[in-house]
Amino acid sequence: MKTAVIIPGLGDHVGYIRRATSDWSEKYEIEPHIFSFGWGEPVEQYNEKYQKFLGLINELSETSKVAIIGISAGAGLALNASADLPDRVSSVVNICGRVKNEKRGMWSFKGFPLHWKCIEELQKKNIDSRKVLTFRPLFDETVPVSDVLLEGADNKRVFVGFHIASIFWVLFTKGKTISNFINSS
């Protein structure tokens, strides 16, 4: 059984994610651990929160590497951790999350400076894109679909539109694809 840490996006919708992944242990042999980052906090708390997240990864990866699933804003955190702890993170799944620091679709950052800080930090890192699976929708009113793509990653498109709908489509219908990717790494 693989361990996967799931990081919710800006809304920190832990309950919905818990419900969507409640059968993943039985169906896909993935043990989900949900980590709520608390995106609404002041930017000064980024390093403390990020170190807490890295501590969880270190703890869970004592016996084997872990996978990280970043949902929306959580994808940036997942990719940062994979760059900082490459020997502890086996794979990353990005579900509709921004990985580029482009100046479009930025309204989502207003009121969420931790997300902006996370994306800024990500631009400084060297990501091993071979261990990344991304999902992007047909169109997204929150995160431009081109900002989800990562060169060299396994970039997949889901034939659903809108940000939230696409996230839940992936969580409820693409568990097998995620499982195959995580279990192959």
N, C-alpha and C positions, 0 to 999 in steps of 0.2 A: 504494500500500500504506500503510495506516494503522499507526501505532505505538501499541501498548497496553501500559501497565505494569500488571502483575498483582501484587497484594499478598495473600499468603496470610493466613489467620487465625492464631489463637493457637498452633496446632500447627506453623506454618511448614512445611507439607507441600509443599515445592518439587518433589520428585520426582513426586508424584501430579499436581500441576498441570501440570508440564512434559509429562507423558504425555498428559493430557487435552487439552492445547492444541497438541500437536506438529504437527498438520496444519492449524492455523488459517491459516498463511501461504498454503498452496496452496488450501484450500477457501474461505476467507473474506477473503483479502487483508488479514489483520491480522498484524502482526509482534509476537509477544508477548515482553515482557521481564519476567522475574519478579524482584521485589524482596522479599527476606526482611527484615522489620523486626526480628525478634528480640524478640518480645513478652515473654519471660521476664526481661528485664533490669530493673535497678532504675529507679524512676521518675525519678531524677535524670538519667538518660541520654536522656530524651524529647527535649529540645530539640536535642541533638547528632544523634540519630538522624533526627529530623524534618528538620533542615537538610540532612543527607546525602540524604534522599529528595527534597527540593526541588531539590537540586543535580542529581540524576539527571533529574528532569523538565525542568529548564532545559537540560541538555545534549541530551536527546533531542528537545526542541522547538525547536532552533535553526533548522530549516528549515520545520517545520509543527507545528501543535498536536498534542498527544498525547491519547489516551484513557486513563483509569485504571479498572481493574477491581478492586474491593475485595471480597475474599471474607471473609465473616464479620467478624472484627475489622478486617480490612483496609479495609472500607468506610468506617469513620470516618476513617482516614488519607486515603483517596481524596477524600472530601468536604472535609476540611480543606484539602488541596492545591488542590482546584478553587476554593475560596474565596480562598486566598492567591495563586494564580497564574491568575486567570481568562483572561488573554490567552495562556496557554500550554496550558491544558487544554480540549479540545474537548467532552468528554463523560465521564460517570462511570457505571459499571455497579456496582450494589450487589447482591451475591449473598448473601442471608440475613444481612446485617449490621445491627447495631443503629445507629440514628441518633438515638435519644432517650435521655435521661438519666433513665429511669424506675427506680423502686426495686422492680423485680420481675425475676426471673430473674438475679439478681446473682451467683449462685454462680460464674459463669464469670470474674468479675473477681478472685476470690481468687487470689493468686499471680501475677496479671498486672496490676500497677499501671500499666503503660504504656497498656494498653487503657483503663482508667478515665480516665487523664489525657487521652487522645485524645478520648474522648467528652465530657469536660468542656470541652476546647478547642472542640470542634465546636458546643457550645451557644452559644458567643460569636460565631459566624460567620454571615454572611448567605450562604446557599447559593442559587445559581441552579438551582432544581429543574427548570427546563425542559430542562436538559442532563443529567438523571439518569434512568436506567432502573433499577428495582428488581425483584428476584425474591424472593418469599417462598413458603414451603411452606404446606400445609394446616394443619399444626401443627408446632411446633418446641419441643423440650425444653430448648434452650439459650437461644435468643433469642425472646422473645414476638413472634409475627408482626406485631402492631400496632406494634412498635418498629422494624420494617423500613420501614414506609410513610413516604413523604415527600410532603407535600401539594404538588401541582403537578407531581410527577414522573410518569413513565410507570410505574405500579406494576403488576406482573404477578404472578399466582399460578401456581405449578406444583402439579399434583395429585399430590404426593408428600409423605410425612410424614417427620419427623425431620431434624435439622440437617445432618449429614454426607451422608446419602442425597440430600437436596435439592440440596446444593452440587454433588455430582458429577452429578446428573441435569441440572442447568443446564449445567455445563461440557461434558458429552458430547452433549446433545441440543438445546441452545438457542444453539449457535454462530451459526446463521444470523440469529436474532433479534438477538443481540448485534451481529453484523456490520452488519446493516441499520441499527441505531440509531447505531453508531459512525460508519459511513460516511455517514450522512445529516447529521452535524453538522460 
